Amino acid sequence: MTRRALTAGDRRTRLLLLLGGTAAFGFWFGLSMLAVVLSFVVMLVVHELGHFVVARWAGMQVTEAFIGFGPRVWSVQRGETEYGVKAIPAGAYVRITGMTNLDEVEPEVEHRTYRQQSYPRRLAVALAGSATQFLLAGLLLVVIFVALGRPDTGSWVVRSVVPATAAEEAGVLVEDRILSVGGRPVADFDRFGEVVRAGPGRVVAVEIERSGTRLVRSVTIGERLSSGGAAAFPGLYPGDRIVAVDGVTTAAWADVVDRVEVGTPHRLTVRRVDDSVVGVTSAPRRLPSASAAVVGFFGVSPKHPLEPLGPVDGVVEATSTMGDLLWESTWALLRFFTPGGISGFVGGAVESGGIEGGPTVTTTGPEEENRLLSIYGAVRLGDAAFDSGAYNFLWFVVLVNVFVGVFNLVPLLPLDGGHIAIATYERLRSRRGRRHFADAAKLAQLTWVVVTFLLALALIALYRDLVDLPDFG
């Protein structure tokens, strides 16, 4: 049974419905959420556009170029290629004729199939999607550095104030400039951190500049667990604050020592670095001294002023930054796809925590702040980035493009890296002008295993994001 061709009226009606649905989405979920979703769509289109352009340049036949999957919502035929949009905007694809030896192709177009092309051309097509995303990310970095600027790490003001901390007690406000702590200048935020960490429990004078006026406030620097202090309590992490032991409030490490007994389980109320509060039952080990157990904590985050760069410096900085991002994304994937990385990710979905008597939630350590997110989590992150301004949102788009581009190069089907691996294998097996073709049927089971594994990771990530979405600030 052949599919009925869409008339011009059908296409107009469906296009209007598509535009209306997009507008309705923006109305119900807000402009920021719509911008995030559209940025994902653009990213997918850019990726597939890379494949499309290089495939056409190489003389291959491309029969379809669609955004989304499922039933067709709108399409139009131009030459030998059908362009359109499908109902589920969870991806995009271009259909290149003859990707494997299993595809049945008319004899007259066999010479235009992917499988009949030279190794360099097949390699170029497979690499084009990720390469185009890297190019987009690089261009966005140039825009960021030239139009918006690069943070000046030598100067800072207060971005946010953590509740129930020394900063709040001192009356510090957003946009304040902290000039000195205990008489020591702290123009650089790293220097500020060094001074604060070295003085837990100390009463110090904090000099603040607010709207051109200088203020001096006296405040006691707070405490957070060091690695030594966290090691004394299984289930706690460096940066945690123990705010109560067995229901009794504790303001300092000395209070904790007075309330706990080594080897005896205690119910601890803990404030994490993301300001969430969890309940943890822990039997303390040997308790270190205060100097080894805690570090000073003030309770502010920095905002550095942006300094725009010139076009040449912007390109140089963007190139250097792209190199760093590519390496960091690659290294993050390598660490994730290890037995320890995967077991830790899956284990995070079944560990439990939460305030006693409250709902059970996943508890995680600082290393989990950068864990794998689901589409839902990524959209929520993008929504927060959009609301915080153009600088953070553009960086979000850059990071997503780089990560997705690197992920697509993993050498397993159905990812682009799988096609690169097959093309390379065929090239190595070819001898004396006789072309070797890999049998895709032998790879079908492996491909299904990979797809099932990726779907399982996606579902676990979605579950974790639904029950314990990271704090995006």
C-alpha positions as CSV (number, residue, x, y, z in Angstrom):
1,M,0.0,0.0,0.0
2,T,1.5,3.3,-1.1
3,R,1.4,6.5,1.0
4,R,-1.0,9.2,-0.4
5,A,0.9,12.2,-1.5
6,L,0.1,15.4,0.4
7,T,-1.6,18.1,-1.6
8,A,-0.6,21.8,-1.3
9,G,-3.6,22.4,0.9
10,D,-2.7,19.5,3.2
11,R,0.8,20.9,3.6
12,R,-0.5,24.4,4.4
13,T,-3.0,23.0,7.0
14,R,-0.4,20.9,8.7
15,L,2.2,23.7,8.6
16,L,-0.3,26.0,10.3
17,L,-1.1,23.3,12.9
18,L,2.7,22.9,13.5
19,L,3.1,26.6,14.0
20,G,0.1,26.7,16.2
21,G,1.3,23.9,18.4
22,T,4.7,25.6,18.8
23,A,3.0,28.8,19.9
24,A,0.8,26.9,22.3
25,F,3.8,25.2,23.8
26,G,5.4,28.6,24.4
27,F,2.2,29.9,25.9
28,W,1.8,27.0,28.3
29,F,5.4,26.4,29.3
30,G,6.9,29.8,28.8
31,L,9.3,31.5,26.4
32,S,12.4,30.2,28.2
33,M,11.3,26.5,27.8
34,L,10.4,27.1,24.1
35,A,13.8,28.7,23.5
36,V,15.5,25.6,25.0
37,V,13.5,23.2,22.9
38,L,14.1,25.2,19.8
39,S,17.8,25.3,20.5
40,F,17.8,21.4,20.7
41,V,15.9,21.3,17.4
42,V,18.5,23.6,15.8
43,M,21.3,21.5,17.2
44,L,19.8,18.4,15.6
45,V,19.2,20.1,12.3
46,V,22.8,21.3,12.3
47,H,24.1,17.8,12.9
48,E,22.0,16.3,10.2
49,L,22.8,19.2,7.8
50,G,26.4,18.3,8.1
51,H,25.7,14.7,7.0
52,F,23.4,16.0,4.2
53,V,25.7,18.6,2.7
54,V,28.7,16.3,2.7
55,A,26.7,13.3,1.3
56,R,25.4,15.5,-1.5
57,W,28.9,16.9,-2.2
58,A,30.2,13.3,-2.4
59,G,27.5,12.4,-5.0
60,M,25.4,10.2,-2.7
61,Q,21.7,9.9,-3.0
62,V,19.7,11.4,-0.1
63,T,16.0,10.5,-0.2
64,E,14.8,12.0,3.1
65,A,15.7,14.8,5.5
66,F,13.4,15.0,8.5
67,I,13.1,16.6,11.9
68,G,11.6,14.2,14.4
69,F,10.3,10.7,14.2
70,G,6.9,9.0,13.9
71,P,4.0,10.1,11.6
72,R,4.7,12.9,9.1
73,V,3.2,16.2,10.1
74,W,4.4,18.2,7.1
75,S,6.7,17.5,4.1
76,V,7.6,18.7,0.7
77,Q,9.4,17.0,-2.2
78,R,12.3,18.9,-3.8
79,G,14.1,16.9,-6.4
80,E,15.0,13.4,-5.2
81,T,14.8,14.5,-1.5
82,E,11.7,14.8,0.7
83,Y,12.1,17.4,3.5
84,G,9.7,17.6,6.4
85,V,8.8,17.4,10.1
86,K,7.5,14.4,12.0
87,A,5.3,14.3,15.1
88,I,7.9,13.4,17.8
89,P,10.7,16.1,17.9
90,A,13.2,13.8,19.7
91,G,15.8,13.8,16.9
92,A,16.4,14.3,13.2
93,Y,17.7,12.2,10.4
94,V,18.8,12.1,6.7
95,R,18.3,8.9,4.8
96,I,21.3,8.1,2.6
97,T,20.8,5.3,0.1
98,G,22.8,2.1,0.7
99,M,24.3,2.6,4.1
100,T,24.9,-1.2,4.5
101,N,25.0,-4.3,2.4
102,L,21.5,-5.1,3.6
103,D,19.8,-2.2,1.8
104,E,18.1,-3.1,-1.5
105,V,19.0,-0.5,-4.1
106,E,18.0,-0.2,-7.8
107,P,21.0,-1.0,-10.0
108,E,21.0,2.4,-11.7
109,V,21.7,4.2,-8.4
110,E,24.1,1.7,-6.8
111,H,27.0,3.8,-7.8
112,R,25.5,6.7,-5.7
113,T,25.2,4.6,-2.5
114,Y,27.1,5.3,0.7
115,R,28.6,1.8,0.6
116,Q,30.2,2.2,-2.9
117,Q,32.0,5.4,-2.0
118,S,35.7,5.6,-1.2
119,Y,36.9,5.4,2.4
120,P,37.7,9.2,2.6
121,R,34.2,10.1,1.4
122,R,32.4,7.7,3.8
123,L,34.6,8.9,6.6
124,A,33.8,12.5,5.7
125,V,30.0,11.8,5.8
126,A,30.2,10.0,9.1
127,L,32.3,12.7,10.7
128,A,30.3,15.6,9.2
129,G,27.5,15.7,11.8
130,S,29.8,16.0,14.9
131,A,32.2,18.3,13.0
132,T,29.3,20.7,12.2
133,Q,28.3,20.7,15.8
134,F,31.9,21.5,16.9
135,L,31.9,24.3,14.3
136,L,28.7,25.7,15.6
137,A,30.0,25.5,19.2
138,G,33.2,27.3,18.1
139,L,31.3,30.1,16.4
140,L,29.1,30.6,19.5
141,L,32.2,30.8,21.6
142,V,33.5,33.6,19.4
143,V,30.2,35.4,19.8
144,I,30.4,35.0,23.6
145,F,34.0,36.3,23.9
146,V,33.6,39.1,21.4
147,A,30.0,40.3,22.0
148,L,29.7,39.5,25.7
149,G,33.2,39.0,27.0
150,R,35.4,36.7,29.1
151,P,35.1,36.8,33.0
152,D,37.7,38.9,34.6
153,T,38.9,36.6,37.4
154,G,40.8,39.4,39.1
155,S,37.6,41.2,40.2
156,W,34.3,39.9,41.6
157,V,31.1,40.9,43.3
158,V,28.6,38.7,45.2
159,R,26.3,36.7,42.9
160,S,24.3,35.0,45.6
161,V,24.1,34.6,49.4
162,V,23.6,31.2,51.0
163,P,20.9,31.3,53.7
164,A,21.8,30.6,57.3
165,T,25.5,31.4,56.8
166,A,28.0,34.0,58.0
167,A,27.3,36.0,54.8
168,E,23.6,36.3,55.7
169,E,24.4,37.1,59.3
170,A,26.7,39.9,58.1
171,G,24.0,41.3,55.9
172,V,25.8,40.8,52.7
173,L,23.7,41.5,49.6
174,V,23.9,40.5,46.0
175,E,26.2,42.9,44.0
176,D,28.2,43.8,47.1
177,R,32.0,43.8,46.7
178,I,33.9,42.2,49.6
179,L,37.2,44.1,50.0
180,S,38.8,42.4,53.0
181,V,38.3,39.7,55.6
182,G,40.1,40.1,58.9
183,G,42.2,42.9,57.5
184,R,43.5,40.9,54.5
185,P,42.6,42.2,51.0
186,V,40.5,39.7,48.9
187,A,40.1,41.4,45.5
188,D,40.6,37.9,43.9
189,F,37.9,35.3,44.8
190,D,40.5,32.5,45.1
191,R,42.3,34.6,47.7
192,F,39.0,35.2,49.5
193,G,38.4,31.4,49.6
194,E,41.9,30.9,51.1
195,V,41.4,33.4,53.8
196,V,37.9,32.1,54.7
197,R,38.9,28.4,54.7
198,A,41.8,29.1,57.0
199,G,39.6,30.6,59.7
200,P,36.6,28.4,60.8
201,G,35.0,29.7,63.9
202,R,37.0,33.0,64.0
203,V,35.3,36.3,64.6
204,V,36.6,38.7,61.8
205,A,35.9,42.1,60.4
206,V,34.5,42.0,56.9
207,E,34.8,45.2,54.8
208,I,32.1,45.6,52.1
209,E,31.6,48.1,49.4
210,R,27.9,48.7,48.5
211,S,26.9,51.4,45.9
212,G,30.1,53.3,46.6
213,T,29.8,53.2,50.4
214,R,32.1,51.1,52.6
215,L,30.7,49.1,55.4
216,V,32.5,47.0,58.1
217,R,30.7,44.1,59.8
218,S,31.9,41.7,62.5
219,V,30.9,38.1,61.9
220,T,31.9,34.5,62.9
221,I,33.1,32.5,59.9
222,G,31.1,29.3,59.5
223,E,32.3,25.7,59.1
224,R,32.1,23.0,56.5
225,L,33.5,19.5,56.7
226,S,36.9,18.9,55.2
227,S,37.8,15.6,53.6
228,G,39.1,14.5,57.1
229,G,35.9,15.5,58.8
230,A,33.7,13.8,56.1
231,A,35.7,10.6,56.4
232,A,34.8,10.4,60.1
233,F,31.1,10.0,59.1
234,P,30.2,7.4,56.5
235,G,27.7,8.9,54.1
236,L,28.9,12.4,54.4
237,Y,31.0,14.4,51.9
238,P,33.5,17.3,52.0
239,G,31.6,20.5,52.0
240,D,28.7,19.2,54.1
241,R,27.5,21.0,57.2
242,I,26.1,19.0,60.2
243,V,23.3,21.2,61.4
244,A,21.8,18.8,63.9
245,V,22.6,15.5,65.7
246,D,19.7,13.4,66.9
247,G,17.5,16.4,66.5
248,V,19.7,18.8,68.6
249,T,21.0,21.8,66.6
250,T,24.8,22.0,66.2
251,A,26.5,25.2,65.2
252,A,30.2,24.1,65.2
253,W,32.4,21.0,65.1
254,A,32.8,21.2,68.9
255,D,29.0,20.8,69.3
256,V,29.1,17.7,67.0
257,V,31.9,16.2,69.1
258,D,29.9,16.7,72.3
259,R,26.8,15.0,70.8
260,V,28.2,11.9,69.1
261,E,29.9,8.7,70.3
262,V,32.3,6.9,68.1
263,G,30.9,3.6,66.8
264,T,27.3,4.5,67.7
265,P,24.8,5.3,65.0
266,H,23.4,8.9,65.1
267,R,20.8,10.6,63.0
268,L,22.5,13.6,61.4
269,T,20.7,16.5,59.7
270,V,23.1,17.7,56.9
271,R,23.1,20.7,54.7
272,R,24.7,19.9,51.3
273,V,26.8,22.3,49.2
274,D,23.7,22.8,47.0
275,D,21.9,24.0,50.1
276,S,19.6,20.9,50.2
277,V,19.0,19.4,53.6
278,V,19.1,15.6,54.0
279,G,19.0,13.1,56.9
280,V,21.8,10.6,57.2
281,T,22.2,7.8,59.8
282,S,25.9,7.4,60.4
283,A,28.1,5.7,63.0
284,P,31.2,8.0,63.4
285,R,34.7,6.7,63.3
286,R,37.7,8.3,65.0
287,L,37.0,12.0,65.3
288,P,39.8,14.3,64.2
289,S,40.6,17.6,65.8
290,A,38.7,20.7,64.6
291,S,41.7,21.9,62.6
292,A,41.6,18.7,60.5
293,A,37.8,18.2,60.5
294,V,36.5,21.5,59.2
295,V,37.3,24.5,57.0
296,G,35.9,28.0,57.0
297,F,32.8,28.8,55.0
298,F,31.3,32.2,54.4
299,G,28.4,31.6,52.1
300,V,28.7,33.7,48.9
301,S,29.2,32.8,45.3
302,P,31.1,35.1,42.9
303,K,30.2,37.0,39.8
304,H,33.1,38.2,37.6
305,P,32.6,41.2,35.3
306,L,32.8,40.3,31.6
307,E,35.6,41.9,29.5
308,P,34.8,41.7,25.7
309,L,37.7,40.6,23.5
310,G,38.7,41.8,20.0
311,P,37.9,39.6,17.0
312,V,41.4,38.1,16.8
313,D,41.7,37.4,20.5
314,G,38.1,36.1,20.5
315,V,39.0,33.5,17.8
316,V,42.2,32.5,19.6
317,E,40.3,32.1,23.0
318,A,37.5,30.2,21.3
319,T,39.9,27.8,19.7
320,S,41.7,27.2,23.0
321,T,38.5,26.7,24.8
322,M,37.1,24.3,22.2
323,G,40.2,22.1,22.7
324,D,39.7,22.1,26.4
325,L,36.0,21.2,26.0
326,L,36.6,18.4,23.6
327,W,39.2,16.9,25.9
328,E,37.0,17.3,29.0
329,S,33.9,15.8,27.2
330,T,36.0,12.8,25.9
331,W,37.5,12.2,29.3
332,A,34.1,12.4,31.0
333,L,32.7,9.8,28.6
334,L,35.7,7.5,29.2
335,R,35.2,7.7,32.9
336,F,31.5,7.1,32.7
337,F,31.8,4.1,30.4
338,T,33.8,2.1,33.0
339,P,32.4,-0.5,35.4
340,G,32.8,1.9,38.2
341,G,31.2,4.8,36.4
342,I,28.2,2.9,35.2
343,S,27.7,1.1,38.5
344,G,27.9,4.4,40.4
345,F,25.4,6.0,38.1
346,V,22.9,3.1,38.4
347,G,23.6,2.8,42.1
348,G,22.7,6.4,42.5
349,A,19.1,5.6,41.4
350,V,18.6,3.1,44.2
351,E,20.4,4.7,47.1
352,S,18.0,6.4,49.5
353,G,18.2,9.4,51.9
354,G,16.0,12.3,52.9
355,I,14.9,13.8,56.2
356,E,13.6,11.3,58.7
357,G,9.9,11.0,58.3
358,G,10.0,12.8,54.9
359,P,10.0,11.4,51.4
360,T,12.9,9.1,50.3
361,V,15.2,10.7,47.7
362,T,18.5,9.9,46.2
363,T,21.5,11.3,48.1
364,T,24.6,12.1,46.2
365,G,28.1,13.5,46.7
366,P,29.7,16.5,45.0
367,E,30.9,14.3,42.1
368,E,27.3,13.7,41.2
369,E,26.7,17.4,40.3
370,N,27.9,16.6,36.8
371,R,26.2,13.3,36.3
372,L,24.4,12.2,33.1
373,L,21.2,14.1,32.6
374,S,18.1,12.9,30.8
375,I,16.4,15.0,28.1
376,Y,14.1,16.3,30.8
377,G,17.0,17.3,33.1
378,A,18.9,18.9,30.2
379,V,15.8,21.0,29.3
380,R,15.4,22.0,32.9
381,L,19.1,23.0,33.0
382,G,18.6,25.0,29.8
383,D,15.5,26.7,31.2
384,A,17.5,27.8,34.2
385,A,20.4,29.0,32.0
386,F,18.0,31.0,29.8
387,D,16.5,32.7,32.8
388,S,19.9,33.6,34.1
389,G,20.9,35.6,31.0
390,A,22.3,35.3,27.4
391,Y,25.9,34.5,28.6
392,N,24.9,31.3,30.6
393,F,22.4,30.2,27.9
394,L,24.9,30.4,25.1
395,W,27.4,28.5,27.2
396,F,24.7,25.9,27.8
397,V,24.2,25.5,24.0
398,V,27.9,25.3,23.5
399,L,28.4,22.5,26.1
400,V,25.4,20.5,24.8
401,N,26.7,20.7,21.2
402,V,30.2,19.6,22.2
403,F,29.1,16.7,24.4
404,V,26.5,15.4,21.9
405,G,29.1,15.7,19.1
406,V,31.7,13.7,21.1
407,F,29.1,11.2,22.2
408,N,28.1,10.5,18.6
409,L,31.7,9.5,17.8
410,V,31.6,6.5,20.2
411,P,32.5,3.6,17.9
412,L,29.3,1.7,18.2
413,L,26.3,1.5,15.9
414,P,23.8,3.2,15.6
415,L,26.0,6.2,16.5
416,D,28.1,7.9,13.8
417,G,31.2,6.4,15.4
418,G,29.9,3.0,14.5
419,H,29.9,3.9,10.8
420,I,33.4,5.3,11.2
421,A,34.6,2.0,12.8
422,I,32.9,-0.1,10.0
423,A,34.4,2.0,7.2
424,T,37.8,1.8,8.8
425,Y,37.5,-2.0,9.3
426,E,36.5,-2.4,5.6
427,R,39.4,-0.3,4.5
428,L,41.9,-2.4,6.6
429,R,40.4,-5.6,5.2
430,S,40.5,-4.5,1.6
431,R,43.5,-5.9,-0.4
432,R,44.9,-5.5,-3.9
433,G,42.0,-3.4,-5.2
434,R,39.4,-5.9,-3.9
435,R,36.9,-4.1,-1.7
436,H,35.8,-5.8,1.5
437,F,32.2,-5.2,2.6
438,A,31.2,-5.8,6.3
439,D,28.1,-7.9,6.8
440,A,25.7,-5.7,8.7
441,A,23.6,-8.7,9.6
442,K,26.3,-9.9,11.9
443,L,26.3,-6.6,13.7
444,A,22.5,-6.5,14.1
445,Q,22.5,-8.2,17.5
446,L,25.3,-6.0,18.8
447,T,23.4,-2.9,17.6
448,W,20.3,-3.9,19.5
449,V,22.3,-4.5,22.6
450,V,23.8,-1.0,22.3
451,V,20.3,0.5,21.7
452,T,18.9,-1.3,24.6
453,F,21.8,-0.2,26.8
454,L,21.4,3.4,25.8
455,L,17.6,3.3,26.4
456,A,18.2,1.8,29.8
457,L,20.7,4.7,30.7
458,A,18.1,7.2,29.4
459,L,15.4,5.8,31.6
460,I,17.6,5.7,34.7
461,A,18.7,9.3,34.0
462,L,15.0,10.3,33.6
463,Y,14.1,8.5,36.9
464,R,16.9,10.2,38.8
465,D,16.0,13.6,37.3
466,L,12.3,13.2,38.3
467,V,13.0,12.2,41.9
468,D,16.3,14.1,42.6
469,L,16.9,16.8,40.0
470,P,20.3,18.5,40.6
471,D,20.1,22.2,41.8
472,F,20.9,24.3,38.8
473,G,21.1,27.5,40.9
